[in-house]
Amino acid sequence: MSGIHEECGVFGVYSKKPGAVANTAYYGLYSLQHRGQESCGIVVCDDGLFFSHKDIGLVGDVFTPEVMSKFPNATMAVGHVRYGTTGGTNRVNCQPIEVNHQRGKMALAHNGNLTNAWQLRSELELSGAIFHTTSDTEIIAYIVTRERLHAPSIESALARAMPQLDGAYSLVLMSAAKLIAARDRYGFRPLCYGITEDGSYVAASESCALSAVGASFVRDILPGEIVVFDETGVHSYKECCGSALPGKICIFEYIYFARPDSVLDGVSVHAARLRAGAVLARRHPAEADVVVGVPDSGLDAALGYSRESGIPYGIGFIKNKYIGRTFISPGQSARLDKVKIKLSPIADTVRGKRVVLIDDSIVRGTTSGQIVKLLRDAGASEIHMRISAPPFMNPCYYGTDIDSRENLIACRYSVPEISEMIGADSLGYLPADELQSLVGFRGFCSACFDGRYPTEIPENTCKNRFERRLSERRQMTDSHVIKGLKRF
């Protein structure tokens, strides 16, 4: 229930025989809906011809039976669910991005955020490139296309493009004859592939999407790796970005973003959240009668807290499944209204009891305060809030939409002050030094908590200038514009 923006979900399928690959993509995207609820799209390839449908909305609303009936039987499909951290919410920014060029067709779906998107786009625009969207996915498509004009294959073009891209990107790319999956050299965002009983290959952001379409998990795509699926089988190209680097998957994938039934880089998300709850019980114990979690990502941690502490676990909230996550709301008042609609407390669980309340994070504090109030109104006598993540202290440049310290409550107030502000009797965060215990390895990015960024911090993150009003654009200083132009 945090106020954090999600990134996106990507999906691709390659079949040796024509079939209902659009349906496969539909079910794959449905299982990835938690990763993006703004828009979605599917592109299928039928013997070199592309057919697509993209729109704003949820998968079940955009892909009606009528729409699905218009997709032909085909051998490949790529799909995407979006929550944009770069580019606004409009149809033109829906993915996958489609490109027609001299060397053929391409459809590209992207999860992540380029840290050098502003610089790349400025360079391309000054060389005459014309962009139709405001997302950095089109930047990737443009660079791959440019390299393809001189490369012998689409995968070699991608290999030449990847060293030019900084930051986070997990890609699923489709040409007329190949499906390609690729992951940035740090592996910030998850990506894996599997195989179905009939020999079709499936690539997806999370393993839960493989299960949804009846595919068996094969393995994760490695950081810096390109995997090609074609009529001859599966081909792997490693170290496309230079020497191999230690993985830096976003730790918040395990705490919040991913579905509990997914396994990311060999670690069960469900198990990681159980361990987070157990750590909280040891480091921040409380005298209480019941442990409850905020649906959905707080539930597993609440169960872990209960098991470790011996305090009974209870279902404290019923979640309305037909409303998007609260961060979709653009304004604070709308976000608070959605909290009331989305969550209903179960009074019998909390009335007259001391409650340990587990949630995944606190960003601004407003949503957390509303949730605490719901339990107070339901009769809870005490509320001890425990957070299964450390305090957010820094911006994220890799796809999590935390763009400044200004709105982060932990940057302005102490833990006791935050506890008082949200109306809790006590508050405890997961200690940053316990993050490794969640996943069992050191290869993760936790820069939003500790400020240790794996890459260079971008100088300019102003990428939506074409979606600003004229009055807002005029407020941009000339120094920023001149500084950007002088680089090229």
Secondary structure, 3 states (H helix, E strand, C coil): CCCCCCCEEEEEEEEEEEECHHHHHHHHHHHCHHHCCCEEEEEEEECCEEEEEEEECCHHHHCCHHHHHCCCCEEEEEEEEECCCCCCCCHHHCCCEEEEECCEEEEEEEEEEECCHHHHHHHHHHCCCCCCCCCHHHHHHHHHHHHHCCCCCHHHHHHHHHHHCCEEEEEEEECCCCEEEEECCCCCCCCEEEECCCCCEEEECCHHHHHHCCCEEEEECCCCCEEEEECCEEEEECCCCCCCCCCCEECHHHHHHCCCCCEECCEEHHHHHHHHHHHHHHHCCCCCCEEEECCCCCHHHHHHHHHHHCCCECCCEEECCCCCCHHHCCCHHHHHHHHHHHEEECHHHHCCCEEEEEECCCCCCHHHHHHHHHHHHCCCCEEEEEECCCCCCCCCCCCCCCCCCCCCHHHCCCHHHHHHHHCCCEEEECCHHHHHHHHCCCCEECHHHHCCCCCCCCCCCCCCHHHCCHHHHHCCCHHHHHHHHHCC
